Amino acid sequence: MRSIPRAAEPLLQELAGAFTRPTFQRFTVLLFAAILTTGRRTVTNLLRMVQTLAPGHPSSYHRVFSRRRWVPWRLARALAGFILRFLVSEGAVPICGDDTVDEHRGKKVYGKACHRDAVRSTHSFTAYRWGHKWVVLAILVKFPFSRRFWALPVLVALYRSKEWNRQHKRRHKTPSELMRQLLAALIHWFPRRTFVFAGDGGYGTHPLACFAHRHRSHLILVSRFYPDANLYASPPAAKSKRNGRPRQKGRKLPTPERAVKRSHQSRLTVAWYGGGQRRIEVVSQASHWYKNGAGLVPVRWVFVHDRDGTHRDEYFFTTDPEMTPKRIVETFTGRWSIETTFQEMRAYLGLETTCGWCERTVLRAAPCLFGLYSVIALLYAHLPANRTRSAAIEWPGKVDRTFSDAITTVRRALWADWAFATPDHHAAFSKLSRPIRAVLLYALAPAA
C-alpha cells in the first residue's frame, strides 16, 4: 500500500503475520473500506466505496475470503495478543462470552439453520430467524474515555444445529462446548495470564465448570447458578487403607434456594449493568457442585436480591471459592458489555449484511466483522487527543465516549490520512483551506 495511517501501523504490523504479502495488502484495503462504508458490508460495496484506492482486479478481493490461504485462528491470536500487551498488561484478564444470531438468507448458505433470536424474543413470545449463530469470546477493556468496560471480540465460532450435524455426519457441539474450545485456545496461547470468564446461564454448565477447575491457575468461571443445584461437602479423608474406592462426595448440603431461607442476608452496593450502582442483599456460601459421573467442582454461589425492586432475584456462582460476593456480582454484570457490542455492530457495522455463502467465506467474513469492532476501538484509542475530542458528539449529561464517536473519528482520520494522502489526491486536498477540509470530512463521515 502506498500510505498507511500512523495510528494504524502498530496494529497492522501485528496482524500482517497471518497473511502473505499480496493477501495482506488486499485485506488492509478491505479493512479500511469496511470502516468507511456506511451501507452493506459486501465486498462489492466495499470496493465501490474506495474506487481507485483498491489496486488490482476486483475478483482478487473476493478471493481473500473464498480462496486465499490464511487461518482466522492466527489472526485472532494476533489481535488478542495486541489487546493484552497494550491494554491489559498485568493482572487477571476479564473476558466474557455469549452467542448471537446473524440473519442470512439463501438456500445454499453454509451452516445456515433456524435459531431462536434472543434479541427479539420475550418471556411470552419466541422469535426464530434463519441464519448463523455465532459464539463470541471477547476481552473486556476499560478505556480512559469510558466508565464501562468495552467488550472487544477476539474469537468466534459457528454453532451448527443438530439437524445440520446429523445431515453432514458430524458430532454435535453445544454453544457451551464451543465456548470451552475458545477458552482452551486462549489459555493455550497465553499460559502466563489468568482469565476471569463471565457467561450467561447457557455457559454456567457443570462440564464448563469442571474445565475451569482443571485449569484453575489460568481460568475462573462466573455465571448464573441453579436454585436447586446438587451441592455436597468435600469427601472425608480416608482414615486407613481398605478395599473399595474412596468416597467421591461428603454429606448432602441444602440447595441454594433452601439455604437462602435459613440465612441472614448481607447488604452491599455494587457496580451494576451500564456502569451504575445498585443496592443489593446477598447470601453466599462455598460448597461443591456435584453431577453424577462428573465428580465435584468447588464453587461459591451467591443469591442476589435487588433492594430497588427492578430486577428479579438471581443466583450466581464462581469456580473460585475465595472470590468475594461483591466481585462475583460485579464480574457477572460486567458481561453486559458484550450485548452492547452486538447492538452496536448491527447499527454501525452491518453485522447482518454480508452475502457470502460458501464454507470459507462464511467462516471468515463474519468473524472478521466481529474483529472489525475491536480494530475500530483500538484505532480510536491510539489517535491523538485533539482528533478524538473534535469529532465527539456532546450533549448535556453525556460523560463517556461511545462507539458512535469512535467510528466517526476513525472514519475521518482514514479519509484524511489514507484516502486523501495518496499521490493522486494529496495535491488537490492540500490546496483546500482548513475550514473546507473540515466540512468535506464531516460530509464524508457524518456523526453516526
Secondary structure by P-SEA (a helix, b strand, c coil): cccccccaaaaaaaacccccaaaaaaaaaaaaaaaaccccccaaaaaaaacccccccaaaaaacccbbbbbaaaaaaaaaaaaaaccccccbbbbbcbbbbbbbbcccccbbbbbbccccccccbbbbbcbbbbbbbbbbbbcccccbbbbbbcbbbbbbcaaaaaaabbbbbcaaaaaaaaaaaaaaacccbbbbbbbccccccaaaaaaaaaacccbbbbbbbbcccccccccccccccccccccccccccccaaaaaaabbbbbbcccccccccccccbbbbbbbbbccccccccbbbbbbbccccccccbbbbbccccccaaaaaaaaaacaaaaaaaaaaaacccccccccccaaaaacaaaaaaaaaaaaaaaaaaccaaaaaaacccccccccccaaaaaaaaaaaaaacccccccccaaaaaaccaaaaaaaaaaacccc
